[in-house]
Amino acid sequence: MAARTIRDFGGGGALNTIQHLEDQAARAERLAKRITDTLTIEKLLTFAGERRREIEVIAGKHRRNQRAM
C-alpha cells in the first residue's frame, strides 16, 4: 500500500496512515541495526526520519481538525 498524500486524508484515514508510516520507520530502524554498510544505514535512518516527520505533520493536522469539530 502506497503512502497517501496529506490532501487525501479525511475521516479516520489519517490514523491508519500514521500507523503505516510508523511501521515503515520502525522497520527501517530495525534493519539499520542489523547491517554494517554505513551508506545503507544512513539511507535507512534518513528514510525513518522522513516517515516520522510525515507522522508529525499528519498528526498535527488531525489534531487541528479534531479541535475544529
N, C-alpha and C positions, 0 to 999 in steps of 0.2 A: 504494500500500500504506500503510495507516494504521500509525502507531507503536503498538506494543503497550505495555501497562502492565507494570510490574515484576513483578507476580504471574503474568504469562503466560509468564515465562521458565523454560525447562528445557533441558537438553541444550545444543546449540550455538546455540540461538536468540538468546542474548544477544549473541554476536559478530556475527550478521547485523544485529541491531537497532542495535548500536553503529555499524556501517558505514553503515547507513541514516541515523542521526542525524548522523553526521559529514558525510555527503554533503549533508544539508539545511543544516547550519551553514555549510559551505564555500560552498554556492550563495548563501545569504543574504548572506554577507560579500562575495562577488564582485559581486552585484547592488548592494550598498551603495556600492561603489567607483565604479559606473558612473552613478549618478544624482545629481541635485543637490537634490532635495527633502529638506530637513532632517528633517521628521517621518517620512518614509518610511525614510530612512537609520536614524534612531533605532529605528524599529519592527523593521527587518531585523536590526540589531545586537542588539536585545533578544531577538529570536527565536533568533538564532545562539547567544547566551549561554545561553538556556534549554536548547537542544539539547545544548550542551557540558556543562551541569550534569547533565542526564539521563545523558549518557555516563559521567560520573564516578560517579554513583550505581550504574548498571548494572555498570560495570567493577569497582567495589568489591565489589558483591555477588557477581559472577562469581569474583573472586579469593578471596573468603571461602569460596565453595562449592568451589572447586578445592582449597583447603588442607584442607577437611574430608574430602575423598575419600581 
